[in-house]
Amino acid sequence: MTREEYLNELKSSIMSLSSDEQAEAIQYYSDYFDEADDDEKVMRELGTPEELAKTIIEKFANALVDTKKSGEGDSGEDDSSDNAGSGNRSIDALYFEFAKNKVVNLSMDFGAAEVALIEGDKYSIETRGLQEECINCYLNKEGTLVVSNNRRFNLNFWSHNRRSRIVPRILVTVPKNASVEKLRISVGAGKLVSRKISLSCQSGSVSVDAGNLVLDGIFGGKINVRCGMGNLEYKGSITGNINLDCGMGSVRLYLKGDPKTYSYDAKVGLGDFRFNDEKKSGVCQIYNNQKLENHFSVNCGMGSVTIKIDQ
């Protein structure tokens, strides 16, 4: 394994951390390689990327707990602003776990947090930097696993006077080759990025407002797509009659399938629309008299929509 491959695997294994923490860790160990000038020796010393990742994640988790403890019992004018509106409740790590055979549908709705979606052996949700009342996580009687953090954050979180700027982050784990009937993923102003997973669904929706949503390994039937001012990237499959709406953002779909079985209608404002090798820009409308078994109905305002399909 080369140094670059090692660091890439390490980065993939610490996606539960915030972007700043990931960058800090990767920079530290990149410098470590440079200083040692012996890549093989360093890799033997550090262990596998997965083993090192566990150490890094534990380090940041312990730092979170230490920061919380160091603030307890302190006095001073900053305390009132740090704890205002929080009822002096601590921000700690939370963990939820659900049996694979109990989950029929999956609904995830995230506000301003950083979210990583990875593959494992069960459904689980881990959080850092969120108060318990800011996260909803439960399995309802219909078998829908609901994960949501749309509750408004205390604005003091973003204050320069705050001693610890812990970015709210959530790690969602789904079982390998999991299958649900309905899938819903919605991102507001935050970010959700997935490692390559294998999650299939019969129908659903993915949407992003002003944030960033990157999905790799979703294999669905009819999945409607909506993007406001953010960025949405999707890798996997989508079939059936699909509605795709894009305002001022960017949508990129990289789909597995037979291009000959897909058709589309499109309304384009001042944006750009690409469907495989076809490109449309500016104000135009394209109607297809013969809708195939898989059909996109696209509304693109001032944004950009790219759909690429290959086998």
GUROTOR-423682 format. One record per residue: z negated, x negated, y of N, C-alpha, C in turn; residue number from 1. Coordinates in nm, 2 decimals. Atoms other than C-alpha are relative to their C-alpha. Layout:
# GUROTOR-423682
Z	X	Y	Z	X	Y	Z	X	Y	NUM
...
END
This chain:
# GUROTOR-423682
0.00	-0.08	-0.12	0.00	0.00	0.00	0.00	-0.09	0.13	1
0.00	0.07	-0.12	0.09	-0.13	0.34	-0.11	0.05	0.10	2
0.10	-0.04	-0.11	-0.14	-0.12	0.65	0.04	0.13	0.06	3
-0.05	-0.12	-0.06	0.08	0.15	0.80	-0.03	0.12	-0.09	4
0.02	-0.11	0.09	0.06	0.37	0.49	-0.15	0.03	-0.01	5
0.15	-0.02	0.01	-0.32	0.31	0.47	-0.05	0.08	0.12	6
0.04	-0.07	-0.12	-0.37	0.42	0.83	0.05	0.14	0.01	7
-0.06	-0.13	0.00	-0.14	0.72	0.79	-0.08	0.09	-0.09	8
0.08	-0.08	0.09	-0.33	0.84	0.49	-0.14	0.03	0.05	9
0.13	-0.01	-0.06	-0.66	0.78	0.67	0.00	0.11	0.11	10
-0.01	-0.10	-0.10	-0.54	0.99	0.96	0.01	0.14	-0.06	11
-0.02	-0.13	0.06	-0.44	1.27	0.73	-0.14	0.05	-0.06	12
0.13	-0.03	0.07	-0.79	1.26	0.57	-0.11	0.03	0.10	13
0.10	-0.03	-0.10	-0.98	1.30	0.90	0.04	0.10	0.10	14
-0.04	-0.11	-0.09	-0.81	1.60	1.04	-0.10	0.10	0.04	15
0.11	-0.09	-0.04	-1.14	1.79	1.05	-0.06	-0.05	0.13	16
0.05	0.05	-0.13	-1.23	1.57	1.35	0.09	0.04	0.11	17
-0.08	-0.03	-0.12	-1.11	1.63	1.70	0.10	-0.11	0.02	18
-0.11	0.09	-0.02	-0.80	1.46	1.83	-0.06	-0.13	0.06	19
0.06	0.12	-0.06	-1.01	1.22	2.04	-0.07	-0.09	-0.10	20
0.07	0.07	0.10	-1.23	1.13	1.75	0.10	-0.07	-0.10	21
-0.10	0.06	0.09	-0.93	1.07	1.52	0.06	-0.12	0.07	22
-0.06	0.11	-0.07	-0.77	0.85	1.78	-0.09	-0.12	0.01	23
0.10	0.11	-0.01	-1.09	0.65	1.83	-0.02	-0.07	-0.14	24
0.02	0.06	0.13	-1.13	0.59	1.45	0.13	-0.08	-0.04	25
-0.12	0.07	0.04	-0.76	0.50	1.39	0.01	-0.13	0.09	26
-0.01	0.12	-0.08	-0.77	0.26	1.69	-0.10	-0.11	-0.05	27
0.10	0.09	0.04	-1.09	0.10	1.57	0.05	-0.08	-0.13	28
-0.03	0.06	0.12	-0.96	0.03	1.22	0.14	-0.07	0.01	29
-0.13	0.07	-0.03	-0.61	-0.07	1.35	-0.04	-0.14	0.06	30
0.05	0.13	-0.06	-0.79	-0.34	1.56	-0.07	-0.09	-0.11	31
0.07	0.07	0.11	-1.00	-0.43	1.25	0.10	-0.08	-0.08	32
-0.11	0.07	0.07	-0.68	-0.51	1.06	0.05	-0.12	0.07	33
-0.06	0.10	-0.09	-0.54	-0.71	1.35	-0.10	-0.13	0.00	34
0.10	0.11	-0.01	-0.86	-0.92	1.38	-0.02	-0.08	-0.14	35
0.02	0.07	0.13	-0.89	-0.99	1.00	0.12	-0.07	-0.04	36
-0.13	0.07	0.04	-0.52	-1.08	0.96	0.01	-0.02	-0.15	37
-0.01	0.00	0.14	-0.55	-1.01	0.59	-0.01	0.14	-0.05	38
0.00	-0.15	0.03	-0.45	-0.65	0.51	-0.06	0.03	-0.14	39
0.05	-0.03	0.13	-0.52	-0.67	0.14	-0.15	-0.01	-0.01	40
0.15	0.03	0.00	-0.87	-0.81	0.19	-0.07	0.12	0.07	41
0.06	-0.11	-0.07	-0.95	-0.54	0.45	0.00	0.13	-0.08	42
-0.01	-0.12	0.08	-0.83	-0.26	0.22	-0.10	0.00	-0.12	43
0.09	0.01	0.11	-1.04	-0.39	-0.07	-0.15	0.02	0.06	44
0.13	-0.01	-0.06	-1.34	-0.41	0.17	-0.03	0.15	0.04	45
0.02	-0.13	-0.05	-1.29	-0.06	0.32	0.00	0.11	-0.11	46
-0.02	-0.10	0.11	-1.20	0.12	-0.01	0.12	0.08	0.03	47
-0.12	-0.09	-0.02	-0.94	0.40	-0.03	-0.01	0.07	0.13	48
0.00	-0.08	-0.13	-0.84	0.60	0.28	-0.10	0.12	-0.01	49
0.08	-0.12	0.02	-1.02	0.90	0.13	-0.15	-0.04	0.01	50
0.14	0.05	0.00	-1.35	0.70	0.08	-0.04	-0.04	0.14	51
0.03	0.04	-0.14	-1.33	0.56	0.43	-0.01	0.12	0.09	52
0.01	-0.12	-0.08	-1.26	0.90	0.57	-0.13	0.07	-0.01	53
0.13	-0.06	0.01	-1.58	1.04	0.43	-0.10	-0.07	0.08	54
0.09	0.08	-0.09	-1.77	0.76	0.60	0.01	0.03	0.14	55
-0.03	-0.03	-0.14	-1.60	0.83	0.93	-0.05	0.14	0.04	56
0.04	-0.14	-0.03	-1.66	1.21	0.91	-0.15	0.01	0.01	57
0.15	0.00	0.00	-2.03	1.15	0.82	-0.06	-0.06	0.13	58
0.04	0.07	-0.13	-2.06	0.91	1.12	0.00	0.10	0.12	59
-0.01	-0.09	-0.12	-1.94	1.17	1.37	-0.09	0.12	-0.02	60
0.09	-0.11	0.02	-2.15	1.44	1.21	-0.14	-0.04	0.03	61
0.13	0.05	-0.03	-2.46	1.23	1.23	-0.02	-0.02	0.15	62
0.01	0.01	-0.14	-2.38	1.15	1.59	-0.02	0.13	0.07	63
0.02	-0.13	-0.06	-2.36	1.52	1.66	-0.15	0.04	-0.01	64
0.14	-0.04	0.02	-2.71	1.58	1.51	-0.09	-0.09	0.09	65
0.09	0.09	-0.09	-2.86	1.27	1.69	0.01	0.05	0.14	66
-0.01	-0.05	-0.14	-2.72	1.40	2.02	-0.08	0.12	0.02	67
0.08	-0.13	-0.01	-2.87	1.74	1.96	-0.15	-0.03	0.01	68
0.14	0.03	0.01	-3.21	1.59	1.87	-0.05	-0.07	0.13	69
0.04	0.08	-0.12	-3.21	1.35	2.17	-0.01	0.09	0.12	70
0.01	-0.09	-0.11	-3.17	1.65	2.40	-0.11	0.09	0.00	71
0.11	-0.09	0.01	-3.46	1.84	2.27	-0.13	-0.05	0.07	72
0.13	0.04	-0.07	-3.77	1.83	2.49	0.03	-0.08	0.13	73
-0.02	0.07	-0.12	-3.59	1.65	2.77	-0.02	0.09	0.12	74
0.01	-0.08	-0.12	-3.65	1.76	3.12	0.09	-0.06	0.11	75
-0.08	0.05	-0.11	-3.46	1.73	3.44	0.10	0.11	0.04	76
-0.09	-0.11	-0.05	-3.21	1.93	3.65	0.12	0.02	-0.08	77
-0.12	-0.02	0.08	-2.93	1.88	3.40	-0.03	0.10	-0.11	78
0.03	-0.08	0.12	-3.12	2.07	3.13	0.04	0.15	0.02	79
-0.02	-0.14	-0.03	-3.08	2.41	3.30	0.15	0.03	-0.01	80
-0.15	-0.02	0.01	-2.70	2.37	3.33	0.05	-0.02	-0.14	81
-0.05	0.02	0.14	-2.66	2.24	2.98	-0.03	0.12	-0.09	82
0.05	-0.11	0.09	-2.85	2.53	2.82	0.03	0.14	0.06	83
-0.02	-0.13	-0.06	-2.75	2.81	3.06	0.09	0.09	-0.08	84
-0.08	-0.09	0.07	-2.63	3.11	2.88	-0.01	-0.02	-0.15	85
0.00	0.03	0.14	-2.70	2.96	2.54	-0.13	0.04	-0.07	86
0.13	-0.04	0.06	-3.06	3.07	2.49	-0.07	-0.12	-0.07	87
0.05	0.12	0.06	-3.14	2.71	2.40	0.03	-0.02	-0.15	88
-0.04	0.01	0.14	-2.97	2.75	2.07	0.09	-0.12	-0.02	89
-0.07	0.13	0.02	-2.83	2.43	1.92	0.14	0.03	-0.05	90
-0.13	-0.01	0.05	-2.47	2.37	1.84	0.00	-0.09	-0.12	91
0.02	0.07	0.12	-2.47	2.26	1.48	0.12	0.02	-0.09	92
-0.10	-0.02	0.10	-2.25	2.23	1.17	-0.02	0.13	-0.08	93
0.01	-0.12	0.08	-2.18	2.55	0.98	0.10	-0.01	-0.11	94
-0.08	0.01	0.12	-2.03	2.60	0.64	0.00	0.14	-0.07	95
-0.02	-0.13	0.07	-1.89	2.91	0.46	0.09	-0.03	-0.12	96
-0.08	0.02	0.12	-1.74	2.93	0.11	0.02	0.13	-0.07	97
-0.03	-0.12	0.06	-1.56	3.20	-0.08	0.08	-0.03	-0.13	98
-0.07	0.02	0.13	-1.43	3.24	-0.44	0.15	0.04	0.02	99
-0.15	-0.02	-0.01	-1.05	3.22	-0.48	0.04	0.14	-0.04	100
-0.04	-0.13	0.06	-1.03	3.53	-0.69	-0.05	0.12	0.08	101
0.05	-0.11	-0.08	-1.21	3.74	-0.43	0.09	0.03	0.13	102
-0.08	-0.01	-0.13	-0.96	3.68	-0.14	0.14	0.06	-0.03	103
-0.13	-0.07	0.02	-0.67	3.92	-0.13	0.09	-0.02	0.12	104
-0.07	0.02	-0.13	-0.57	3.88	0.24	-0.07	-0.11	0.08	105
0.05	0.11	-0.08	-0.62	3.60	0.49	0.03	0.03	0.14	106
-0.02	-0.02	-0.14	-0.67	3.66	0.86	-0.07	-0.10	0.08	107
0.07	0.11	-0.08	-0.74	3.37	1.10	0.05	0.02	0.15	108
-0.02	-0.02	-0.14	-0.77	3.41	1.48	-0.08	-0.09	0.08	109
0.07	0.11	-0.07	-0.86	3.11	1.69	0.03	0.00	0.15	110
-0.02	0.01	-0.14	-0.92	3.07	2.06	0.02	-0.14	0.05	111
-0.02	0.13	-0.06	-0.98	2.73	2.22	-0.04	-0.11	-0.09	112
0.04	0.11	0.09	-1.09	2.53	1.91	0.11	-0.08	-0.05	113
-0.09	0.08	0.08	-0.92	2.25	1.73	-0.02	0.04	-0.14	114
0.01	-0.05	0.14	-0.84	2.37	1.38	0.09	-0.09	-0.09	115
-0.08	0.07	0.11	-0.72	2.17	1.07	0.00	0.09	-0.12	116
-0.01	-0.08	0.12	-0.59	2.36	0.77	0.05	-0.10	-0.11	117
-0.03	0.09	0.11	-0.60	2.16	0.45	-0.01	0.07	-0.14	118
0.00	-0.06	0.14	-0.57	2.22	0.07	-0.12	-0.06	-0.08	119
0.12	0.04	0.08	-0.87	2.20	-0.17	-0.01	0.08	-0.13	120
0.02	-0.08	0.12	-1.02	2.38	-0.47	-0.06	0.13	0.02	121
0.06	-0.13	-0.03	-1.17	2.68	-0.29	0.03	0.03	0.15	122
0.00	-0.04	-0.14	-1.17	2.88	0.03	-0.13	-0.05	0.07	123
0.12	0.03	-0.07	-1.41	2.72	0.27	0.03	-0.03	0.15	124
-0.01	0.02	-0.15	-1.47	2.69	0.65	-0.11	-0.08	0.04	125
0.11	0.09	-0.06	-1.66	2.41	0.82	0.03	0.00	0.15	126
-0.01	0.01	-0.14	-1.73	2.40	1.19	-0.09	-0.11	0.06	127
0.08	0.10	-0.08	-1.85	2.14	1.44	0.01	0.05	0.15	128
0.00	-0.03	-0.14	-1.95	2.21	1.80	0.01	0.14	0.04	129
0.00	-0.15	-0.03	-1.97	2.59	1.77	-0.13	0.06	-0.03	130
0.12	-0.08	0.03	-2.27	2.81	1.80	0.03	0.10	-0.10	131
-0.02	-0.09	0.11	-2.32	3.04	1.51	0.06	0.14	0.05	132
-0.05	-0.13	-0.05	-2.25	3.35	1.73	0.15	-0.01	0.05	133
-0.14	0.01	-0.04	-1.91	3.21	1.83	0.10	-0.01	-0.11	134
-0.10	0.01	0.12	-1.76	3.21	1.48	-0.03	0.12	-0.09	135
0.01	-0.11	0.09	-1.70	3.52	1.27	0.07	-0.04	-0.13	136
-0.06	0.05	0.13	-1.64	3.44	0.90	-0.06	0.09	-0.11	137
0.05	-0.09	0.10	-1.67	3.71	0.63	0.12	0.05	-0.08	138
-0.10	-0.06	0.09	-1.49	3.88	0.34	-0.03	0.15	0.00	139
0.02	-0.14	-0.01	-1.45	4.25	0.40	0.03	0.07	-0.13	140
-0.01	-0.08	0.13	-1.44	4.53	0.14	0.14	0.01	-0.05	141
-0.14	0.00	0.05	-1.06	4.52	0.13	0.04	-0.14	-0.06	142
-0.04	0.13	0.05	-1.07	4.16	0.02	0.07	-0.09	0.10	143
-0.06	0.08	-0.11	-0.96	4.02	0.36	-0.10	-0.10	0.05	144
0.08	0.11	-0.05	-1.11	3.68	0.45	0.03	-0.01	0.15	145
-0.02	0.00	-0.15	-1.16	3.70	0.83	-0.07	-0.12	0.06	146
0.06	0.12	-0.07	-1.21	3.38	1.03	0.05	0.01	0.14	147
-0.03	-0.02	-0.14	-1.23	3.42	1.41	-0.10	-0.07	0.09	148
0.09	0.06	-0.10	-1.37	3.23	1.70	0.05	0.04	0.15	149
-0.05	-0.04	-0.13	-1.23	3.44	1.99	-0.11	0.03	0.10	150
0.10	-0.02	-0.10	-1.57	3.48	2.15	0.01	-0.10	0.11	151
-0.02	0.09	-0.12	-1.57	3.33	2.50	-0.11	-0.11	-0.01	152
0.10	0.12	0.00	-1.73	2.98	2.52	-0.08	0.00	0.13	153
0.08	0.03	-0.12	-2.00	2.89	2.76	0.08	-0.10	0.09	154
-0.08	0.08	-0.09	-1.82	2.74	3.06	-0.06	-0.14	0.02	155
0.07	0.13	-0.01	-2.08	2.46	3.07	0.05	-0.10	-0.10	156
-0.06	0.09	0.10	-1.91	2.32	2.77	0.09	-0.10	0.06	157
-0.10	0.09	-0.07	-1.65	2.17	3.00	-0.05	-0.07	0.12	158
0.07	0.06	-0.12	-1.90	2.05	3.26	-0.01	-0.15	-0.01	159
0.02	0.15	0.00	-1.90	1.68	3.36	-0.15	-0.04	-0.02	160
0.14	0.03	0.01	-2.28	1.71	3.36	-0.05	0.01	-0.14	161
0.04	-0.01	0.14	-2.29	1.78	2.99	-0.01	-0.14	-0.06	162
0.02	0.13	0.06	-2.44	1.49	2.80	0.10	-0.03	-0.12	163
-0.09	0.02	0.12	-2.22	1.54	2.49	0.11	0.10	0.00	164
-0.11	-0.09	0.00	-1.87	1.67	2.50	0.06	0.01	-0.14	165
-0.04	-0.02	0.13	-1.83	1.79	2.15	0.11	0.11	0.00	166
-0.11	-0.09	0.00	-1.49	1.95	2.11	-0.02	0.10	-0.12	167
0.02	-0.10	0.11	-1.52	2.28	1.91	0.12	-0.03	-0.11	168
-0.10	0.02	0.10	-1.34	2.22	1.58	-0.04	0.07	-0.13	169
0.02	-0.08	0.12	-1.29	2.41	1.26	0.09	-0.06	-0.11	170
-0.08	0.04	0.12	-1.18	2.29	0.91	0.01	0.11	-0.09	171
-0.03	-0.11	0.09	-1.02	2.56	0.70	0.06	-0.06	-0.13	172
-0.06	0.04	0.13	-0.96	2.48	0.33	0.04	0.12	-0.08	173
-0.05	-0.10	0.09	-0.74	2.69	0.11	0.03	-0.06	-0.14	174
-0.03	0.06	0.13	-0.70	2.65	-0.27	0.14	-0.04	-0.02	175
-0.13	0.04	0.03	-0.40	2.47	-0.40	0.08	0.11	-0.07	176
-0.09	-0.10	0.05	-0.11	2.71	-0.48	-0.07	0.14	0.01	177
0.07	-0.13	-0.03	-0.32	3.00	-0.33	0.11	0.10	0.03	178
-0.09	-0.11	-0.03	-0.15	3.34	-0.30	-0.08	0.12	0.05	179
0.06	-0.12	-0.06	-0.24	3.63	-0.08	0.11	0.11	0.03	180
-0.10	-0.11	-0.03	-0.08	3.97	0.00	0.04	-0.01	0.14	181
-0.03	0.00	-0.15	-0.11	3.95	0.38	-0.06	-0.12	0.06	182
0.05	0.12	-0.07	-0.14	3.64	0.59	0.02	0.02	0.15	183
-0.01	0.00	-0.15	-0.22	3.64	0.97	-0.06	-0.12	0.05	184
0.05	0.12	-0.07	-0.26	3.33	1.18	0.03	0.01	0.14	185
-0.02	-0.01	-0.14	-0.31	3.35	1.55	-0.08	-0.11	0.07	186
0.06	0.11	-0.08	-0.38	3.07	1.80	0.01	0.04	0.15	187
-0.01	-0.03	-0.15	-0.47	3.13	2.17	0.04	-0.13	0.07	188
-0.02	0.12	-0.08	-0.51	2.82	2.39	-0.04	-0.13	-0.08	189
0.04	0.12	0.08	-0.63	2.59	2.10	0.12	-0.06	-0.07	190
-0.10	0.07	0.09	-0.46	2.39	1.83	-0.03	0.02	-0.14	191
0.02	-0.01	0.15	-0.41	2.45	1.46	0.11	-0.09	-0.06	192
-0.10	0.08	0.06	-0.24	2.18	1.26	-0.03	-0.01	-0.15	193
0.02	0.00	0.14	-0.20	2.19	0.88	0.06	-0.13	-0.06	194
-0.06	0.10	0.09	-0.16	1.91	0.63	0.10	0.08	-0.09	195
-0.09	-0.07	0.09	0.11	1.99	0.37	-0.09	0.08	-0.11	196
0.07	-0.09	0.09	-0.03	2.29	0.17	0.10	0.08	-0.08	197
-0.09	-0.08	0.08	0.10	2.54	-0.08	-0.06	0.14	0.00	198
0.05	-0.13	-0.01	0.01	2.89	0.03	0.11	0.10	0.01	199
-0.10	-0.10	0.00	0.22	3.19	-0.05	-0.05	0.14	0.04	200
0.04	-0.14	-0.04	0.21	3.55	0.09	0.12	0.09	-0.01	201
-0.10	-0.10	0.01	0.40	3.87	0.06	0.05	0.04	0.14	202
-0.04	-0.04	-0.14	0.40	3.95	0.43	-0.10	-0.06	0.09	203
0.10	0.05	-0.09	0.23	3.85	0.75	0.06	-0.03	0.14	204
-0.04	0.04	-0.13	0.25	3.71	1.10	-0.06	-0.13	0.04	205
0.05	0.12	-0.06	0.21	3.38	1.28	0.03	0.01	0.15	206
-0.02	-0.01	-0.15	0.16	3.37	1.66	-0.08	-0.11	0.07	207
0.07	0.09	-0.09	0.06	3.13	1.94	0.02	0.04	0.14	208
-0.01	-0.03	-0.14	-0.01	3.20	2.30	0.04	-0.12	0.09	209
-0.02	0.12	-0.08	-0.05	2.88	2.51	-0.03	-0.13	-0.07	210
0.04	0.12	0.08	-0.16	2.65	2.23	0.10	-0.06	-0.08	211
-0.09	0.08	0.09	-0.01	2.45	1.95	-0.03	0.04	-0.14	212
0.01	-0.04	0.14	0.05	2.58	1.59	0.10	-0.07	-0.08	213
-0.09	0.07	0.09	0.19	2.36	1.32	-0.04	0.03	-0.14	214
0.02	-0.04	0.13	0.22	2.49	0.97	0.10	-0.07	-0.10	215
-0.08	0.07	0.09	0.35	2.30	0.67	-0.04	0.04	-0.14	216
0.03	-0.04	0.14	0.37	2.47	0.33	-0.04	0.14	-0.01	217
0.03	-0.15	0.01	0.36	2.85	0.39	0.13	0.06	-0.06	218
-0.12	-0.06	0.06	0.59	3.04	0.16	-0.02	0.15	-0.01	219
0.03	-0.14	-0.01	0.62	3.39	0.25	0.12	0.09	-0.02	220
-0.10	-0.10	-0.01	0.81	3.71	0.24	0.03	0.03	0.14	221
-0.03	-0.03	-0.14	0.85	3.89	0.57	-0.12	-0.05	0.08	222
0.11	0.05	-0.09	0.65	3.69	0.83	0.06	0.00	0.14	223
-0.05	-0.01	-0.14	0.70	3.79	1.19	-0.06	-0.12	0.08	224
0.04	0.12	-0.07	0.68	3.51	1.44	0.00	0.03	0.15	225
0.00	-0.02	-0.15	0.57	3.52	1.81	-0.06	-0.12	0.07	226
0.04	0.11	-0.08	0.53	3.25	2.07	0.01	0.03	0.14	227
0.01	-0.03	-0.15	0.42	3.29	2.43	0.05	-0.13	0.08	228
-0.04	0.12	-0.08	0.41	2.96	2.63	-0.03	-0.13	-0.08	229
0.04	0.12	0.08	0.30	2.73	2.34	0.11	-0.06	-0.08	230
-0.09	0.07	0.09	0.45	2.54	2.06	-0.03	0.05	-0.14	231
0.02	-0.05	0.13	0.50	2.68	1.71	0.10	-0.07	-0.09	232
-0.09	0.07	0.10	0.64	2.47	1.41	-0.04	0.05	-0.13	233
0.03	-0.06	0.13	0.67	2.62	1.06	0.09	-0.06	-0.10	234
-0.08	0.05	0.11	0.78	2.46	0.74	-0.04	0.08	-0.13	235
0.02	-0.07	0.12	0.82	2.66	0.42	0.11	0.10	-0.03	236
-0.10	-0.10	0.02	1.00	2.99	0.35	-0.04	0.13	0.07	237
0.02	-0.14	-0.05	1.04	3.33	0.51	0.12	0.08	-0.05	238
-0.10	-0.09	0.05	1.24	3.62	0.36	-0.02	0.14	0.05	239
0.00	-0.14	-0.04	1.33	3.98	0.44	0.05	0.01	0.15	240
-0.04	-0.02	-0.14	1.38	4.13	0.79	-0.11	-0.05	0.09	241
0.10	0.07	-0.08	1.20	3.91	1.04	0.02	0.02	0.14	242
0.00	-0.01	-0.14	1.11	3.97	1.40	-0.05	-0.13	0.06	243
0.04	0.13	-0.06	1.10	3.65	1.61	0.00	0.02	0.15	244
0.00	-0.02	-0.15	0.99	3.67	1.98	-0.05	-0.13	0.06	245
0.04	0.13	-0.07	0.97	3.36	2.21	0.02	0.02	0.15	246
0.00	-0.02	-0.14	0.88	3.38	2.57	0.05	-0.13	0.07	247
-0.03	0.12	-0.07	0.86	3.04	2.75	-0.03	-0.12	-0.09	248
0.04	0.11	0.09	0.75	2.83	2.45	0.11	-0.06	-0.08	249
-0.09	0.06	0.10	0.91	2.65	2.16	-0.03	0.04	-0.14	250
0.01	-0.04	0.14	0.97	2.77	1.81	0.09	-0.08	-0.09	251
-0.09	0.08	0.09	1.10	2.55	1.53	-0.04	0.04	-0.14	252
0.02	-0.04	0.13	1.14	2.69	1.18	0.09	-0.09	-0.09	253
-0.07	0.08	0.10	1.24	2.46	0.89	-0.02	0.06	-0.14	254
0.02	-0.09	0.12	1.30	2.69	0.59	0.08	-0.05	-0.12	255
-0.07	0.02	0.12	1.39	2.64	0.23	0.06	0.13	-0.05	256
-0.07	-0.12	0.05	1.65	2.88	0.10	0.15	-0.02	0.01	257
-0.15	0.00	0.00	2.02	2.96	0.07	0.05	0.05	0.14	258
-0.04	-0.05	-0.14	2.17	2.97	0.43	0.10	0.11	-0.01	259
-0.10	-0.11	0.01	2.44	3.21	0.30	-0.07	0.13	-0.02	260
0.07	-0.12	0.02	2.17	3.47	0.24	-0.07	0.04	0.13	261
0.07	-0.03	-0.13	2.05	3.47	0.61	0.10	0.04	0.11	262
-0.07	-0.04	-0.11	2.19	3.65	0.91	-0.09	0.02	0.12	263
0.08	-0.02	-0.12	2.07	3.71	1.27	0.06	0.08	0.11	264
-0.03	-0.06	-0.13	2.08	3.91	1.59	-0.08	-0.08	0.10	265
0.07	0.07	-0.10	1.98	3.74	1.91	0.02	0.05	0.14	266
0.00	-0.02	-0.14	1.90	3.82	2.27	-0.06	-0.12	0.07	267
0.04	0.12	-0.06	1.88	3.51	2.48	0.00	0.01	0.16	268
0.00	0.00	-0.15	1.77	3.49	2.85	0.05	-0.13	0.06	269
-0.04	0.13	-0.06	1.77	3.15	3.01	-0.04	-0.12	-0.10	270
0.04	0.10	0.10	1.66	2.97	2.69	0.11	-0.05	-0.09	271
-0.09	0.05	0.09	1.82	2.80	2.40	-0.03	0.06	-0.14	272
0.02	-0.05	0.13	1.88	2.94	2.05	0.09	-0.08	-0.10	273
-0.08	0.07	0.10	2.00	2.74	1.74	-0.03	0.05	-0.13	274
0.01	-0.05	0.13	2.06	2.87	1.40	0.09	-0.09	-0.09	275
-0.08	0.11	0.07	2.17	2.58	1.17	0.09	-0.07	0.09	276
-0.09	0.08	-0.09	2.48	2.44	1.33	0.05	0.08	0.12	277
-0.05	-0.08	-0.12	2.53	2.73	1.58	-0.10	-0.01	0.11	278
0.09	0.01	-0.12	2.39	2.70	1.93	0.05	0.10	0.11	279
-0.02	-0.09	-0.11	2.36	2.96	2.21	-0.09	-0.03	0.11	280
0.09	0.03	-0.12	2.23	2.89	2.56	0.04	0.10	0.11	281
-0.02	-0.09	-0.12	2.19	3.10	2.87	0.00	0.15	-0.04	282
0.01	-0.15	0.02	2.21	3.48	2.90	0.11	0.04	-0.10	283
-0.10	-0.05	0.10	2.38	3.62	2.59	-0.07	0.09	-0.10	284
0.05	-0.09	0.11	2.35	3.88	2.31	0.09	-0.02	-0.12	285
-0.08	0.01	0.12	2.47	3.83	1.96	-0.04	0.11	-0.10	286
0.02	-0.10	0.10	2.50	4.12	1.72	0.07	-0.03	-0.13	287
-0.06	0.02	0.13	2.57	4.10	1.35	0.02	0.13	-0.07	288
-0.02	-0.13	0.07	2.73	4.40	1.19	-0.04	0.01	-0.14	289
0.03	0.01	0.15	2.66	4.28	0.84	-0.13	-0.07	-0.01	290
0.13	0.06	0.02	2.29	4.22	0.79	-0.02	-0.04	-0.14	291
0.02	0.05	0.14	2.22	4.01	0.48	-0.15	0.03	-0.04	292
0.13	-0.04	0.06	1.91	4.04	0.26	-0.12	-0.07	0.08	293
0.09	0.07	-0.08	1.73	3.79	0.49	0.05	0.00	0.14	294
-0.06	-0.02	-0.13	1.78	3.88	0.86	-0.11	-0.03	0.11	295
0.08	0.03	-0.11	1.63	3.74	1.18	0.04	0.09	0.12	296
-0.02	-0.06	-0.13	1.60	3.96	1.49	-0.07	-0.08	0.11	297
0.06	0.10	-0.09	1.54	3.71	1.77	0.01	0.05	0.15	298
0.01	-0.01	-0.14	1.43	3.76	2.13	-0.05	-0.13	0.06	299
0.04	0.13	-0.06	1.43	3.44	2.33	0.02	0.01	0.15	300
-0.01	-0.01	-0.15	1.35	3.45	2.70	0.04	-0.13	0.06	301
-0.03	0.13	-0.06	1.32	3.11	2.87	-0.04	-0.12	-0.09	302
0.05	0.10	0.09	1.20	2.92	2.57	0.11	-0.06	-0.09	303
-0.10	0.06	0.09	1.37	2.74	2.28	-0.04	0.04	-0.14	304
0.02	-0.04	0.14	1.42	2.87	1.92	0.10	-0.08	-0.08	305
-0.08	0.08	0.09	1.55	2.65	1.64	-0.04	0.05	-0.14	306
0.02	-0.04	0.13	1.60	2.78	1.29	0.09	-0.08	-0.09	307
-0.08	0.08	0.09	1.72	2.54	1.02	-0.04	0.04	-0.15	308
0.02	-0.05	0.14	1.77	2.66	0.66	0.08	-0.09	-0.10	309
-0.07	0.08	0.10	1.86	2.44	0.36	-0.07	0.01	-0.13	310
0.06	-0.02	0.13	1.80	2.43	-0.01	-0.07	-0.13	-0.04	311
END
